[in-house]
Amino acid sequence: MKNALAIGALLVSAGVSVASAQVVAQWRFNGSIAGLNSSNPAATVGPAGSAASLSNTSLTAGFNTGSPLDTDASNNGWNTTTYPAIGAASGTAGPQFFVPTTGLSGPLSVTFEQRASNSASRFIQFQYTLDGTSFITTSLANDGVFEATLGGDVWYSRSVDLSAIAGVANNANFGFRMVTIFAPGGTQYARATPPTGTQTYQPNGTMRYDLVTVVPTPAAAALLGLGGLVATRRRR
């Protein structure tokens, strides 16, 4: 609840009403690392039944420094590694989140912070499920694909608008995941930071996530804009 109120206060300062800023679910991954479950980290805010896990059995996970937009004293991000080999299993490996939206009627969006290490995949894809099993990208902008355009070791603020997708709201089986994919049109993963010499993608590269949040769609736009403003101020 305190996280929802804090985000609401920030959005008010950006000219958005608190009512539109209600956080449906959020993962911040903060607190003592010894007390966190790296395979199934608990939601900081969320309805009963909210759950996080790893989508591929090859993956391992832990915690490392989170996004600079996370102002908690114990700022962690969920750090994932041991991804598939350079030409294998595109679109299958990454963290996944399940958020029952039963009783919600408005359009929803998902926002998250993402950071790839230099040798990790340059491209990830957001996929969602309406039945709790099959993950798809139907009606997503750019087919749900995000690129590390500035290279690795950089935090990116991502936002996915789900308002055009029937069945996201009032759905006990709604979930989503962020998975690594081959370079578009190719058959291998591209390295996040363009290679020099013989450097290539490595399965032991890391993909880190923080502030994974489900919100009403108008609030998502404001959060993304506010995040950019804060990031700019911090760099000065």
Sequence and secondary structure as in RCSB ss.txt:
>XXXX:A:sequence
MKNALAIGALLVSAGVSVASAQVVAQWRFNGSIAGLNSSNPAATVGPAGSAASLSNTSLTAGFNTGSPLDTDASN
NGWNTTTYPAIGAASGTAGPQFFVPTTGLSGPLSVTFEQRASNSASRFIQFQYTLDGTSFITTSLANDGVFEATL
GGDVWYSRSVDLSAIAGVANNANFGFRMVTIFAPGGTQYARATPPTGTQTYQPNGTMRYDLVTVVPTPAAAALLG
LGGLVATRRRR
>XXXX:A:secstr
 HHHHHHHHHHHHTT  GGGG  SEEE   S GGGS SSS   SB  TT EEEESSTT EEEEEE  TT   SS 
EEEEEE    TTS TT  SEEEE   TT  S EEEEEEEEE TTSBSEEEEEEESSSS  B TT GGGGEEE TT
 SS EEEEEEE TT TTSSS TT EEEEEE   TTSSS  BSS  STT    TT  EEEEEEEEEEHHHHHHHHH
HHHHHHHHHH 
